[in-house]
Each structure stands twice: as structure tokens, then as C-alpha cells.
Amino acid sequence: MAVNLTLISAATVDNDRDATTLMGRPLSGTPENSYHSNHVPLYQEDGPPPNGNVVVINVAGKRFETYTETLEQYPHTLMGNKALFARYFNPKKQEYFLDRNQMSFPAILYYYQSGGVIYVPSSVPREIHMEELDFLRFNIGQQ
């Protein structure tokens, strides 16, 4: 399945305003330095997470957490496909390990968490970020 995504640079988002828009959706700041306005805490004091299992993804030594269901919304991608992503699972550490670019990963994880919004971090050259997207099977621009 090919995905047509519009990539924008985080630098195009005006950080000086209280509410900005990214791909037509309201945000407070950019994904690099703030949470989406619909952010729900990963751990809640009154019980278990509402949607199930937490997944730990270790990207070259930096750990990220999200829900399994968050990733599975996009089964055409590497992380959204259990069968493809399984080869990166370390059972001893109970985490997935990707020896990839740490600086690109927050923007990639934001794609899953935001419902499909993707951006190029200002700290990462576009070519490198595109390589990361290609590795993770985003298939940008392919029909």
C-alpha cells in the first residue's frame, strides 16, 4: 500500500503563536518541543492504560514508549506490521531495537500518534529523514 504524505519542515511552523496549525490541524508548538493538544498520559493513576500493551522501542540507545494499538493503525509500515517488526524484538530486554537515527525518530513516532501527520525535524537533513522513512516502509511517493 502506497502512502502519499506531504512532508513539511518543523521550521515552517510559527513557534511564537499560542496555537499554530500543521497540515491544517491545531497544535500548540511543534511536535519537537510539545505535546499534541489531545495528549493523554501514558500512565494513569486510576488504573491500567485504556488501550492495552505498552511497546518499548530502543532507537540506537534511546528508548521510546507507545501503545501497540498506536503502531497497528498503520499496518503498511514496518512498526505497524507485527510480522515484519518481530525480527527487531529483543526478548531478553523486552523491547524492539532499531539501530537508526535518533533525531528522526520523534517525528516518525509522531506520525503514528497524531493520526498521520508527518514532518521533517529541523535538526535532521531531509535526505536522512527520507532514508529513515524508507527503511520503516512509509513508501512515500510510490504508487
Secondary structure by P-SEA (a helix, b strand, c coil): cbbbbbbbbcccccccccccccccccccccccccccccccccccccccccccbbbbbbcccbbbbbbcccccccccccccccccccccccccccbbbbcccccaaaaaaaaaaacbbbbbbccccaaaaaaaaaaaccccccc
